[in-house]
Amino acid sequence: MELTAEGLNLTLDEIEEVEDILDIPAVDWQDAKQGRLLKSIVWVLRKRNDPKAKLADVGKLGINDLAAELAPFGSGDTAAT
């Protein structure tokens, strides 16, 4: 799975939220700090099921938790591309 707007099937609102956090357009996400990119993507995906999800809570996840967080949205492969 690619950590891209297309690879994750993000909505336009979700893309905009990630862009706002990163302060860069989606086409340049590969140039973003990877931790911040992962954190923001997991947050917008988590908000699909929990609108009250907090960005700060996502930041407390361990790197080994990413596969489980992303699994419902793709293969679970967390390699950022």
Summary of the structure (lengths in Angstrom):
residues: 81
radius of gyration: 11.3
end to end distance: 9.0
largest distance: 28.7
contacts: 197
relative contact order: 0.21
helix: 56%
strand: 0%
